[in-house]
Amino acid sequence: MLVGQEDKELKTRPPDQAKPQQQQDQEPPEEDESLAPKTYSFNPLEADKDLKVGLYYFKKGNYKAAMSRFREATLWNPTFAEAFLRLGESAEKLKDKKAAHEAYEKFVALAPDDKQAGAIKKKLAGQR
């Protein structure tokens, strides 16, 4: 094919076919759903399940796994006060003071009348 003839073909092609390389640059949508980012919507049953699994890990001494499960529970149900309490406890065991402080603050905000809220308020006051 001659150079001049190639230019002529590009000009006569419909607009959607004018730049075939541009179409190749775009990546196709992800087909494997397991690789897609997880989305959380309000689901108290999942939150309760994650809390129970987290308590199991906490009792076994696997605080990192417990913290992960408690965090998942708070993502499924952002108003789940007990999950924030347990998240704070596991963060404290892992010596993550910042995460523990944030979780405890959220717990006190969600459940100010809880029987453990007084002790947590004292803990928060002592951390400042």
Secondary structure as the mmCIF struct_conf table of DSSP 4:
data_model
#
loop_
_struct_conf.conf_type_id
_struct_conf.id
_struct_conf.beg_label_comp_id
_struct_conf.beg_label_asym_id
_struct_conf.beg_label_seq_id
_struct_conf.end_label_comp_id
_struct_conf.end_label_asym_id
_struct_conf.end_label_seq_id
HELX_RH_AL_P HELX_RH_AL_P1 VAL A 3 THR A 12
BEND BEND1 ARG A 13 ARG A 13
HELX_RH_3T_P HELX_RH_3T_P1 PRO A 15 GLN A 17
BEND BEND2 ALA A 18 ALA A 18
HELX_RH_AL_P HELX_RH_AL_P2 PRO A 20 ASP A 25
BEND BEND3 GLN A 26 GLN A 26
HELX_LH_PP_P HELX_LH_PP_P1 GLU A 27 GLU A 30
HELX_RH_3T_P HELX_RH_3T_P2 GLU A 33 LEU A 35
BEND BEND4 ALA A 36 ALA A 36
HELX_LH_PP_P HELX_LH_PP_P2 PRO A 37 LYS A 38
HELX_RH_AL_P HELX_RH_AL_P3 PRO A 44 LYS A 60
TURN_TY1_P TURN_TY1_P1 GLY A 61 GLY A 61
HELX_RH_AL_P HELX_RH_AL_P4 TYR A 63 TRP A 76
TURN_TY1_P TURN_TY1_P2 PRO A 78 THR A 79
HELX_RH_AL_P HELX_RH_AL_P5 ALA A 81 LYS A 93
TURN_TY1_P TURN_TY1_P3 LEU A 94 LYS A 95
HELX_RH_AL_P HELX_RH_AL_P6 LYS A 97 LEU A 110
TURN_TY1_P TURN_TY1_P4 PRO A 112 ASP A 113
BEND BEND5 ASP A 114 ASP A 114
TURN_TY1_P TURN_TY1_P5 LYS A 115 GLN A 116
HELX_RH_AL_P HELX_RH_AL_P7 ALA A 117 GLN A 127
#
